[in-house]
């Protein structure tokens, strides 16, 4: 099931996307909140809108985005060349602010006054569905609401200069997320492809993750409490590279969907 968040008049609603790509698709509005105290009260209202006529928003507004660095071996090697770091012996986690989240079709704002190089990083995002802490690996699936496409946009020169990643990865619009949450995907072996202006720049499968989704949920939740709607970014494959004004970046994940954003110069 594909659960999307969309603009409706002066407000915001959740809905279920019906129909297959290449065919007319609609979004069936939901009554209630998927992350509410009583999810059993969520139901379809009967109101449907053509998907092409609604504006999809970021599927969640998380309290935090927890990201994982260098979780594909080949990407860890390319980052070693760029940043003089070694592949990690355990997951490397960092936070992106909630204000970095932006939705499908929204612009990625390039802060040219502050950064000389901004990179794309296509990733699988895990959406947490319930409050949890110290989740055993074998029960990790119980706390997942669904999966989405993400782009961990990074100011690479600032990452190298600062020695830590907060500023480089924390700019507004530096976490595109969407186009919806797919509740039925199996994250163990999904194809992930990133294109820039239609040219393939990244391609891998999630079976290549150094630490898989259950391991990451167990690791992160041993450190901090995760709340409904929180986002876990699982890491990017090799092939990251710079973007420029006007570039269109698309992240496609098998069984999930495609997230597309265009780069614009930040005023």
PEDAUR-V209964 format. One record per residue. N is the residue number from 1. PHI is phi in whole degrees, -180 to 180 (999 if undefined). Layout:
N,PHI / N,PHI
//
This chain:
1,999 / 2,-104 / 3,-104 / 4,-117 / 5,-114 / 6,-145 / 7,-79 / 8,-137 / 9,60 / 10,-92 / 11,-128 / 12,-134 / 13,-140 / 14,-104 / 15,-155 / 16,-105 / 17,-82 / 18,-116 / 19,103 / 20,-101 / 21,-55 / 22,90 / 23,-118 / 24,-59 / 25,-115 / 26,-129 / 27,-118 / 28,-92 / 29,-64 / 30,-105 / 31,-95 / 32,99 / 33,-115 / 34,-57 / 35,-105 / 36,-73 / 37,-63 / 38,-121 / 39,-65 / 40,-66 / 41,-82 / 42,-77 / 43,-151 / 44,-75 / 45,-78 / 46,101 / 47,-86 / 48,-127 / 49,-130 / 50,-59 / 51,-59 / 52,-68 / 53,-103 / 54,-112 / 55,-99 / 56,-75 / 57,-110 / 58,-53 / 59,-65 / 60,-144 / 61,-115 / 62,-75 / 63,-71 / 64,-160 / 65,-115 / 66,-102 / 67,-114 / 68,-118 / 69,-96 / 70,53 / 71,-102 / 72,-118 / 73,-59 / 74,-65 / 75,-68 / 76,-59 / 77,-67 / 78,-69 / 79,-70 / 80,-62 / 81,-70 / 82,-81 / 83,-120 / 84,56 / 85,-121 / 86,-99 / 87,-56 / 88,-76 / 89,-89 / 90,-151 / 91,-56 / 92,-100 / 93,-114 / 94,-150 / 95,-111 / 96,-110 / 97,-68 / 98,-60 / 99,-72 / 100,-82 / 101,-73 / 102,-142 / 103,-100 / 104,-64 / 105,83 / 106,-77 / 107,-75 / 108,-93 / 109,-87 / 110,-84 / 111,-84 / 112,-64 / 113,-75 / 114,-120 / 115,-132 / 116,-97 / 117,-139 / 118,-120 / 119,-111 / 120,-88 / 121,-150 / 122,-71 / 123,-149 / 124,-85 / 125,-105 / 126,-105 / 127,-102 / 128,-77 / 129,-106 / 130,-153 / 131,-61 / 132,-155 / 133,-154 / 134,52 / 135,-80 / 136,-65 / 137,-54 / 138,-71 / 139,-114 / 140,-60 / 141,-59 / 142,-67 / 143,-102 / 144,-93 / 145,-84 / 146,-178 / 147,-132 / 148,-144 / 149,-88 / 150,-145 / 151,-133 / 152,-84 / 153,-61 / 154,-139 / 155,-82 / 156,-66 / 157,-68 / 158,-72 / 159,-61 / 160,-71 / 161,-72 / 162,-78 / 163,80 / 164,-147 / 165,-112 / 166,-60 / 167,-67 / 168,-62 / 169,-111 / 170,-107 / 171,-62 / 172,-53 / 173,77 / 174,-87 / 175,-140 / 176,-58 / 177,-145 / 178,150 / 179,-77 / 180,-160 / 181,-108 / 182,-95 / 183,-85 / 184,-107 / 185,-76 / 186,-103 / 187,-78 / 188,-74 / 189,-156 / 190,-109 / 191,-77 / 192,-130 / 193,-134 / 194,-117 / 195,-121 / 196,-123 / 197,54 / 198,88 / 199,-91 / 200,-70 / 201,-114 / 202,-135 / 203,-155 / 204,-160 / 205,-126 / 206,-68 / 207,-66 / 208,-86 / 209,-58 / 210,-66 / 211,-123 / 212,-76 / 213,-59 / 214,-59 / 215,-65 / 216,-67 / 217,-62 / 218,-62 / 219,-66 / 220,-66 / 221,-71 / 222,-77 / 223,-98 / 224,-143 / 225,-73 / 226,-103 / 227,-109 / 228,-54 / 229,93 / 230,-64 / 231,-118 / 232,-116 / 233,-91 / 234,-93 / 235,111 / 236,-113 / 237,-74 / 238,-68 / 239,109 / 240,-60 / 241,-167 / 242,-78 / 243,-120 / 244,-135 / 245,-53 / 246,93 / 247,-65 / 248,-110 / 249,-108 / 250,-124 / 251,-115 / 252,-115 / 253,-124 / 254,-53 / 255,71 / 256,-114 / 257,153 / 258,-129 / 259,-111 / 260,-126 / 261,-142 / 262,-107 / 263,-85 / 264,-131 / 265,-77 / 266,-76 / 267,-65
//
